[in-house]
């Protein structure tokens, strides 16, 4: 097809929860993480959360709290825990949960509900 749009194969359609053509999700999903940590556990948990979201084509914004103390305080306020550590997941003004709750939702096949996308 010259000069026109190339049709996408059927397998390229976005999964439920994503807007076709916009490349953006219908939500404001954020994953609070840190690029500066000595904890292998935190690094591993952050990687697993982003790998699963990427694998399911769920769009999200990665917020690096190590860049600004205000972001760390924002994450802790949304989590309702003054000692909360990354990764923490938020959808708009709704706190979804931490790594343990995320993994539990994946295992129970309730990730869409957990992320407040359903």
N, CA, C and O of each residue as an XYZ file, in Angstrom:
472
protein
N       0.857     -1.163      0.000
C       0.000      0.000      0.000
C       0.905      1.227      0.000
O       1.629      1.462      0.967
N       0.869      1.993     -1.050
C       1.725      3.160     -1.160
C       0.991      4.386     -0.653
O      -0.168      4.625     -0.993
N       1.686      5.153      0.162
C       1.127      6.402      0.633
C       0.024      6.264      1.669
O      -0.516      7.267      2.136
N      -0.313      5.057      2.027
C      -1.379      4.859      3.011
C      -0.852      4.164      4.242
O       0.317      3.786      4.313
N      -1.720      4.004      5.199
C      -1.342      3.317      6.427
C      -1.256      1.825      6.162
O      -2.066      1.263      5.425
N      -0.288      1.207      6.759
C      -0.131     -0.230      6.643
C      -1.016     -0.876      7.708
O      -0.881     -0.557      8.889
N      -1.913     -1.773      7.316
C      -2.788     -2.391      8.316
C      -1.974     -3.252      9.268
O      -1.010     -3.905      8.868
N      -2.374     -3.244     10.521
C      -1.696     -4.052     11.522
C      -2.278     -5.455     11.520
O      -3.479     -5.635     11.318
N      -1.429     -6.445     11.745
C      -1.974     -7.803     11.842
C      -2.893     -7.910     13.058
O      -2.729     -7.154     14.017
N      -3.845     -8.824     13.036
C      -4.805     -8.946     14.146
C      -4.139     -9.096     15.508
O      -4.682     -8.628     16.509
N      -2.973     -9.736     15.569
C      -2.318     -9.942     16.855
C      -1.753     -8.660     17.436
O      -1.315     -8.652     18.587
N      -1.752     -7.569     16.668
C      -1.205     -6.308     17.160
C      -2.222     -5.438     17.872
O      -1.879     -4.357     18.352
N      -3.463     -5.887     17.951
C      -4.467     -5.059     18.613
C      -4.150     -4.962     20.096
O      -3.674     -5.926     20.696
N      -4.410     -3.807     20.689
C      -4.069     -3.641     22.094
C      -4.957     -4.485     22.991
O      -6.117     -4.737     22.664
N      -4.414     -4.922     24.122
C      -5.232     -5.699     25.050
C      -6.267     -4.814     25.724
O      -6.173     -3.588     25.650
N      -7.248     -5.411     26.376
C      -8.252     -4.607     27.081
C      -7.568     -3.666     28.076
O      -6.583     -4.042     28.710
N      -8.085     -2.455     28.209
C      -7.512     -1.497     29.136
C      -6.614     -0.482     28.460
O      -6.219      0.508     29.076
N      -6.285     -0.721     27.186
C      -5.454      0.233     26.464
C      -6.276      0.864     25.354
O      -7.173      0.237     24.790
N      -5.960      2.101     25.052
C      -6.657      2.807     23.992
C      -6.008      2.474     22.659
O      -4.801      2.653     22.500
N      -6.775      2.001     21.719
C      -6.230      1.697     20.407
C      -5.736      2.966     19.737
O      -6.429      3.984     19.721
N      -4.545      2.897     19.190
C      -4.008      4.013     18.418
C      -3.315      5.079     19.243
O      -2.448      5.777     18.717
N      -3.655      5.234     20.501
C      -3.057      6.316     21.281
C      -1.765      5.884     21.948
O      -0.905      6.716     22.235
N      -1.619      4.582     22.199
C      -0.435      4.105     22.881
C      -0.447      4.440     24.365
O       0.527      4.174     25.070
N      -1.538      5.018     24.840
C      -1.630      5.366     26.260
C      -2.724      4.543     26.914
O      -3.709      4.174     26.275
N      -2.542      4.264     28.184
C      -3.589      3.536     28.884
C      -4.669      4.526     29.300
O      -4.471      5.741     29.274
N      -5.803      3.981     29.679
C      -6.909      4.831     30.106
C      -6.719      5.272     31.548
O      -7.577      5.962     32.099
N      -5.605      4.885     32.171
C      -5.373      5.213     33.565
C      -4.054      5.946     33.723
O      -3.302      6.135     32.767
N      -3.796      6.349     34.945
C      -2.547      7.028     35.275
C      -1.749      6.101     36.185
O      -1.423      6.464     37.315
N      -1.436      4.912     35.696
C      -0.725      3.918     36.480
C       0.723      4.344     36.683
O       1.422      4.679     35.727
N       1.167      4.328     37.941
C       2.545      4.697     38.273
C       3.166      3.580     39.103
O       2.528      2.996     39.979
N       4.432      3.305     38.800
C       5.215      2.384     39.608
C       6.347      3.202     40.216
O       7.229      3.685     39.506
N       6.311      3.349     41.532
C       7.379      4.066     42.230
C       8.540      3.100     42.424
O       8.368      2.003     42.954
N       9.729      3.524     41.985
C      10.912      2.687     42.072
C      12.100      3.565     42.451
O      11.960      4.775     42.632
N      13.268      2.941     42.567
C      14.482      3.699     42.819
C      15.615      3.133     41.981
O      15.764      1.918     41.852
N      16.406      4.024     41.416
C      17.567      3.585     40.640
C      18.797      3.484     41.533
O      19.840      2.994     41.102
N      18.678      3.947     42.780
C      19.802      3.936     43.713
C      19.422      3.114     44.935
O      18.733      3.599     45.832
N      19.876      1.869     44.964
C      19.640      1.020     46.127
C      20.730     -0.034     46.211
O      21.215     -0.528     45.192
N      21.103     -0.367     47.413
C      22.063     -1.439     47.619
C      21.360     -2.770     47.847
O      22.007     -3.801     48.027
N      20.036     -2.738     47.839
C      19.248     -3.937     48.129
C      18.965     -4.727     46.856
O      18.298     -4.244     45.941
N      19.480     -5.941     46.817
C      19.192     -6.813     45.671
C      17.711     -7.162     45.620
O      17.136     -7.324     44.544
N      17.101     -7.276     46.795
C      15.681     -7.621     46.862
C      14.825     -6.539     46.197
O      13.932     -6.853     45.410
N      15.094     -5.273     46.508
C      14.324     -4.182     45.909
C      14.548     -4.153     44.399
O      13.593     -4.006     43.637
N      15.790     -4.290     43.963
C      16.084     -4.305     42.521
C      15.325     -5.430     41.828
O      14.732     -5.230     40.767
N      15.347     -6.609     42.432
C      14.676     -7.773     41.861
C      13.157     -7.569     41.799
O      12.524     -7.890     40.793
N      12.583     -7.035     42.875
C      11.138     -6.807     42.912
C      10.719     -5.781     41.866
O       9.721     -5.975     41.172
N      11.475     -4.688     41.749
C      11.166     -3.655     40.752
C      11.215     -4.249     39.352
O      10.333     -3.997     38.532
N      12.251     -5.039     39.082
C      12.401     -5.652     37.760
C      11.242     -6.589     37.446
O      10.744     -6.616     36.320
N      10.816     -7.357     38.448
C       9.724     -8.298     38.211
C       8.414     -7.565     37.916
O       7.673     -7.959     37.016
N       8.127     -6.498     38.671
C       6.896     -5.728     38.438
C       6.899     -5.160     37.018
O       5.916     -5.308     36.292
N       7.994     -4.513     36.616
C       8.025     -3.894     35.281
C       8.021     -4.956     34.183
O       7.426     -4.747     33.126
N       8.676     -6.091     34.421
C       8.691     -7.171     33.420
C       7.277     -7.714     33.202
O       6.869     -7.946     32.064
N       6.537     -7.914     34.278
C       5.173     -8.437     34.160
C       4.264     -7.424     33.465
O       3.490     -7.789     32.580
N       4.354     -6.150     33.865
C       3.524     -5.122     33.220
C       3.855     -5.003     31.739
O       2.956     -4.913     30.903
N       5.153     -5.004     31.410
C       5.568     -4.931     30.008
C       5.063     -6.143     29.230
O       4.585     -6.013     28.103
N       5.173     -7.324     29.842
C       4.744     -8.561     29.190
C       3.249     -8.591     28.911
O       2.799     -9.247     27.971
N       2.481     -7.880     29.727
C       1.035     -7.819     29.538
C       0.616     -6.552     28.779
O      -0.573     -6.256     28.659
N       1.601     -5.815     28.272
C       1.357     -4.570     27.523
C       0.521     -3.570     28.317
O      -0.335     -2.881     27.762
N       0.778     -3.500     29.618
C       0.090     -2.529     30.466
C       0.997     -1.309     30.578
O       2.133     -1.412     31.040
N       0.497     -0.173     30.158
C       1.282      1.062     30.181
C       1.333      1.635     31.591
O       0.353      1.596     32.335
N       2.496      2.166     31.935
C       2.687      2.743     33.265
C       3.799      3.778     33.192
O       4.580      3.814     32.242
N       3.851      4.609     34.208
C       4.926      5.582     34.341
C       5.827      5.107     35.469
O       5.355      4.810     36.566
N       7.126      5.035     35.199
C       8.096      4.661     36.224
C       8.563      5.935     36.910
O       9.119      6.821     36.261
N       8.344      6.034     38.211
C       8.709      7.226     38.984
C       9.902      6.873     39.865
O       9.786      6.066     40.787
N      11.052      7.488     39.572
C      12.288      7.211     40.312
C      12.373      8.127     41.524
O      12.672      9.314     41.400
N      12.105      7.558     42.703
C      12.081      8.374     43.920
C      13.470      8.823     44.360
O      13.590      9.705     45.211
N      14.524      8.231     43.794
C      15.881      8.623     44.193
C      16.260      9.988     43.633
O      17.259     10.571     44.053
N      15.478     10.502     42.693
C      15.780     11.786     42.065
C      15.314     12.979     42.891
O      15.791     14.097     42.697
N      14.379     12.739     43.815
C      13.795     13.858     44.553
C      13.122     13.327     45.820
O      12.282     12.429     45.752
N      13.494     13.884     46.977
C      12.886     13.454     48.238
C      11.376     13.660     48.245
O      10.650     12.912     48.899
N      10.900     14.672     47.520
C       9.457     14.933     47.471
C       8.725     13.750     46.832
O       7.597     13.445     47.219
N       9.354     13.080     45.859
C       8.732     11.913     45.227
C       8.646     10.748     46.210
O       7.663     10.007     46.217
N       9.675     10.590     47.036
C       9.645      9.531     48.050
C       8.514      9.801     49.049
O       7.783      8.890     49.438
N       8.383     11.062     49.455
C       7.315     11.419     50.392
C       5.945     11.246     49.756
O       5.000     10.818     50.419
N       5.832     11.580     48.466
C       4.572     11.384     47.736
C       4.201      9.904     47.720
O       3.051      9.544     47.971
N       5.191      9.039     47.420
C       4.951      7.594     47.387
C       4.474      7.108     48.746
O       3.514      6.343     48.836
N       5.142      7.552     49.799
C       4.795      7.105     51.150
C       3.418      7.613     51.571
O       2.672      6.905     52.248
N       3.084      8.832     51.174
C       1.762      9.379     51.495
C       0.670      8.575     50.787
O      -0.352      8.250     51.391
N       0.883      8.255     49.513
C      -0.119      7.492     48.767
C      -0.256      6.075     49.313
O      -1.343      5.497     49.300
N       0.862      5.520     49.795
C       0.831      4.176     50.362
C       0.253      4.178     51.776
O      -0.145      3.133     52.291
N       0.210      5.361     52.402
C      -0.281      5.447     53.766
C       0.674      4.826     54.768
O       0.267      4.365     55.834
N       1.975      4.822     54.403
C       2.988      4.199     55.250
C       4.257      5.042     55.203
O       4.896      5.122     54.154
N       4.640      5.676     56.320
C       5.810      6.549     56.319
C       7.129      5.820     56.095
O       8.165      6.460     55.914
N       7.106      4.490     56.105
C       8.324      3.713     55.876
C       8.250      2.870     54.597
O       9.090      1.995     54.389
N       7.263      3.123     53.748
C       7.086      2.339     52.521
C       8.332      2.425     51.639
O       8.950      3.481     51.506
N       8.684      1.280     51.039
C       9.826      1.224     50.128
C       9.351      0.742     48.756
O       8.327      0.066     48.657
N      10.083      1.083     47.708
C       9.694      0.646     46.367
C       9.806     -0.875     46.234
O      10.533     -1.517     46.993
N       9.094     -1.441     45.280
C       8.141     -0.787     44.391
C       6.768     -0.629     45.046
O       6.322     -1.487     45.808
N       6.118      0.480     44.732
C       4.742      0.770     45.152
C       3.963      1.115     43.885
O       4.493      1.775     42.992
N       2.726      0.679     43.803
C       1.934      0.865     42.583
C       0.690      1.683     42.905
O      -0.033      1.406     43.862
N       0.461      2.711     42.067
C      -0.649      3.646     42.259
C      -1.332      3.849     40.913
O      -0.673      3.903     39.874
N      -2.654      3.960     40.941
C      -3.406      4.294     39.734
C      -4.177      5.570     40.027
O      -5.177      5.543     40.745
N      -3.719      6.686     39.477
C      -4.335      7.975     39.765
C      -4.200      8.281     41.240
O      -3.091      8.310     41.774
N      -5.322      8.509     41.904
C      -5.322      8.783     43.339
C      -5.536      7.510     44.161
O      -5.629      7.570     45.387
N      -5.615      6.370     43.494
C      -5.908      5.108     44.177
C      -4.630      4.303     44.386
O      -3.934      3.961     43.431
N      -4.336      4.009     45.638
C      -3.195      3.159     45.962
C      -3.551      1.718     45.645
O      -4.563      1.209     46.128
N      -2.732      1.054     44.839
C      -2.990     -0.344     44.481
C      -2.314     -1.295     45.468
O      -2.946     -2.217     45.984
N      -1.012     -1.062     45.729
C      -0.318     -1.930     46.664
C       1.171     -1.986     46.420
O       1.724     -1.259     45.595
N       1.807     -2.883     47.173
C       3.249     -3.066     47.072
C       3.556     -4.333     46.284
O       2.671     -4.922     45.663
N       4.811     -4.742     46.318
C       5.242     -5.908     45.553
C       4.484     -7.171     45.955
O       4.022     -7.914     45.089
N       4.353     -7.421     47.245
C       3.702     -8.653     47.701
C       2.255     -8.731     47.203
O       1.805     -9.781     46.745
N       1.535     -7.611     47.298
C       0.140     -7.596     46.824
C       0.068     -7.737     45.308
O      -0.854     -8.361     44.782
N       1.044     -7.156     44.602
C       1.110     -7.268     43.143
C       1.275     -8.729     42.741
O       0.541     -9.229     41.888
N       2.243     -9.416     43.360
C       2.503    -10.823     43.035
C       1.286    -11.686     43.364
O       0.937    -12.592     42.606
N       0.652    -11.404     44.481
C      -0.551    -12.148     44.857
C      -1.638    -11.980     43.787
O      -2.310    -12.947     43.429
N      -1.809    -10.765     43.283
C      -2.814    -10.506     42.242
C      -2.458    -11.245     40.951
O      -3.344    -11.768     40.274
N      -1.178    -11.292     40.608
C      -0.750    -12.018     39.405
C      -1.069    -13.504     39.569
O      -1.621    -14.131     38.665
N      -0.720    -14.058     40.724
C      -0.946    -15.487     40.969
C      -2.432    -15.833     40.976
O      -2.811    -16.927     40.559
N      -3.270    -14.924     41.441
C      -4.718    -15.171     41.508
C      -5.443    -14.724     40.236
O      -6.669    -14.800     40.149
N      -4.661    -14.253     39.244
C      -5.226    -13.785     37.976
C      -6.225    -12.648     38.186
O      -7.264    -12.593     37.527
N      -5.897    -11.735     39.117
C      -6.757    -10.580     39.398
C      -5.978     -9.274     39.208
O      -6.278     -8.270     39.854
N      -4.983     -9.292     38.326
C      -4.114     -8.120     38.147
C      -4.891     -6.898     37.667
O      -4.649     -5.791     38.149
N      -5.817     -7.074     36.729
C      -6.597     -5.930     36.223
C      -7.364     -5.240     37.353
O      -7.407     -4.012     37.426
N      -7.963     -6.039     38.225
C      -8.699     -5.484     39.362
C      -7.747     -4.814     40.341
O      -8.030     -3.723     40.837
N      -6.614     -5.464     40.621
C      -5.625     -4.915     41.533
C      -5.129     -3.551     41.055
O      -4.966     -2.625     41.850
N      -4.895     -3.440     39.752
C      -4.389     -2.193     39.177
C      -5.500     -1.163     38.942
O      -5.237     -0.078     38.422
N      -6.735     -1.498     39.320
C      -7.899     -0.633     39.135
C      -8.125     -0.313     37.654
O      -8.509      0.800     37.293
N      -7.875     -1.323     36.804
C      -8.074     -1.161     35.360
C      -9.383     -1.808     34.918
O      -9.880     -1.526     33.827
N      -9.939     -2.671     35.759
C     -11.168     -3.391     35.370
C     -12.386     -2.761     36.034
O     -13.509     -3.223     35.831
